[in-house]
Amino acid sequence: MKWSGRNLGKSRVALYVCVLAYYTRQTMQYMLLIYLDENSLSEAQREQCYRDSAGFARQLHTKRQYVSAAPLYPTSSARSVRVKNGKAMVTDGPFAETHEQLGGFFLIEADSIEEATKIAEQIPAGKWGTVEVRPVLQVEGLPQAASA
């Protein structure tokens, strides 16, 4: 194989192919939505969950799978907005009363929904609730996320 006019040996070709495959791999983003009863954890459990989740996020980061993650404030701090006929109706709290509430998320990159599901199985808060795995739809024309 020639590259930039030079002959490359078989081992260099293999290395080139591996590097090219690594940097051009096709991954998809998945939103891992964490639902749990927000009143079921003690303050000590909640703090430990935050520490464990930060450690898990660092593990994903080393594998180039981490995009973002965050816990959410309790539903008592939420507002719901509905717009009907051009008029906004704002209410305090979540839209629906449920047994489990959206408590946080991880946004990851994975090669498949199966891989994303395996990652979801490892989320520390999952032992108290449910983790929903959803592919993220890529829409043309959206701006890049602001860097933290």
C-alpha positions as CSV (number, residue, x, y, z in Angstrom):
1,M,0.0,0.0,0.0
2,K,1.2,3.5,-0.8
3,W,0.5,6.5,1.4
4,S,1.8,9.9,0.5
5,G,4.0,8.3,-2.2
6,R,5.7,6.0,0.3
7,N,5.5,2.2,0.5
8,L,4.2,1.0,3.8
9,G,5.0,-2.4,5.3
10,K,2.2,-4.9,6.3
11,S,2.5,-4.0,10.0
12,R,2.2,-0.2,9.2
13,V,-0.8,-0.9,7.0
14,A,-2.5,-2.8,9.8
15,L,-1.7,0.1,12.2
16,Y,-3.0,2.6,9.8
17,V,-6.2,0.7,9.3
18,C,-6.7,0.3,13.0
19,V,-6.1,4.0,13.6
20,L,-8.5,4.9,10.8
21,A,-11.1,2.6,12.0
22,Y,-10.8,4.0,15.6
23,Y,-11.2,7.6,14.5
24,T,-13.9,7.0,12.0
25,R,-16.0,4.5,13.9
26,Q,-19.7,5.0,13.6
27,T,-21.3,5.4,17.0
28,M,-24.7,6.7,18.1
29,Q,-25.7,8.7,21.1
30,Y,-28.0,7.2,23.6
31,M,-29.8,8.9,26.5
32,L,-30.0,6.8,29.6
33,L,-32.9,8.2,31.6
34,I,-32.9,7.3,35.3
35,Y,-36.3,6.9,37.0
36,L,-36.7,6.3,40.7
37,D,-38.8,7.2,43.7
38,E,-37.0,10.4,44.7
39,N,-38.1,9.9,48.3
40,S,-36.7,6.4,48.6
41,L,-33.1,7.2,49.2
42,S,-31.6,8.5,52.5
43,E,-29.3,11.5,52.2
44,A,-26.3,9.2,52.8
45,Q,-27.4,6.8,50.0
46,R,-28.0,9.8,47.7
47,E,-24.5,11.2,48.3
48,Q,-22.9,7.8,47.8
49,C,-24.9,7.4,44.6
50,Y,-23.5,10.8,43.4
51,R,-19.9,9.7,44.1
52,D,-20.4,6.3,42.5
53,S,-22.0,7.9,39.4
54,A,-19.1,10.4,39.1
55,G,-16.7,7.4,39.2
56,F,-18.8,5.6,36.6
57,A,-18.8,8.7,34.3
58,R,-15.0,8.8,34.6
59,Q,-14.8,5.1,33.5
60,L,-17.0,5.9,30.5
61,H,-14.8,8.9,29.7
62,T,-11.7,6.8,29.5
63,K,-13.5,4.6,26.9
64,R,-14.6,7.6,24.9
65,Q,-18.3,6.8,25.6
66,Y,-19.1,9.7,28.0
67,V,-20.9,12.8,26.7
68,S,-22.7,14.2,29.7
69,A,-24.5,13.2,32.9
70,A,-26.3,15.0,35.7
71,P,-28.7,14.3,38.6
72,L,-31.9,16.5,38.6
73,Y,-33.3,18.5,41.5
74,P,-36.5,17.0,43.1
75,T,-39.8,17.3,41.2
76,S,-40.9,20.0,43.8
77,S,-38.5,22.4,42.0
78,A,-39.9,21.6,38.5
79,R,-42.3,23.5,36.3
80,S,-44.4,22.2,33.4
81,V,-45.3,24.4,30.5
82,R,-48.1,23.7,28.0
83,V,-48.8,26.0,25.1
84,K,-52.3,25.9,23.6
85,N,-53.5,28.4,21.0
86,G,-50.4,30.4,21.5
87,K,-51.0,30.8,25.2
88,A,-48.6,29.3,27.8
89,M,-49.9,27.6,30.9
90,V,-47.3,27.1,33.6
91,T,-47.8,24.8,36.5
92,D,-45.5,23.9,39.4
93,G,-44.3,20.3,39.6
94,P,-44.0,17.6,37.0
95,F,-46.6,17.0,34.3
96,A,-47.8,13.7,35.6
97,E,-48.0,12.1,39.0
98,T,-46.1,8.8,38.9
99,H,-44.5,6.3,41.3
100,E,-41.0,6.9,39.8
101,Q,-39.7,10.3,38.7
102,L,-37.0,11.3,36.3
103,G,-34.0,11.6,38.6
104,G,-31.1,12.1,36.2
105,F,-29.5,11.0,33.0
106,F,-26.3,9.9,31.2
107,L,-25.7,10.8,27.6
108,I,-23.3,8.3,26.1
109,E,-21.9,7.1,22.8
110,A,-22.2,3.4,21.9
111,D,-21.9,1.2,18.8
112,S,-25.3,-0.3,19.3
113,I,-28.4,-0.3,21.6
114,E,-27.1,-3.6,23.0
115,E,-23.9,-1.9,24.1
116,A,-25.9,1.1,25.5
117,T,-28.1,-1.4,27.4
118,K,-25.0,-3.1,28.9
119,I,-23.8,0.4,30.0
120,A,-27.2,1.2,31.5
121,E,-27.0,-2.0,33.6
122,Q,-24.0,-0.5,35.4
123,I,-25.5,2.9,36.4
124,P,-25.4,3.1,40.2
125,A,-28.9,4.6,40.6
126,G,-30.3,1.7,38.5
127,K,-30.5,-0.5,41.6
128,W,-33.2,1.8,43.1
129,G,-35.3,2.3,39.9
130,T,-35.4,2.0,36.1
131,V,-33.0,3.1,33.4
132,E,-34.6,3.8,30.1
133,V,-32.3,3.5,27.0
134,R,-33.3,5.8,24.1
135,P,-31.4,6.5,20.9
136,V,-30.8,10.2,20.3
137,L,-32.0,11.4,16.9
138,Q,-29.4,13.5,15.1
139,V,-31.0,16.6,13.4
140,E,-29.2,18.6,10.8
141,G,-28.6,22.2,11.6
142,L,-28.5,22.0,15.3
143,P,-25.5,24.0,16.9
144,Q,-22.7,22.2,18.7
145,A,-23.1,22.0,22.5
146,A,-21.3,24.7,24.4
147,S,-18.2,23.3,26.1
148,A,-18.2,23.1,29.9
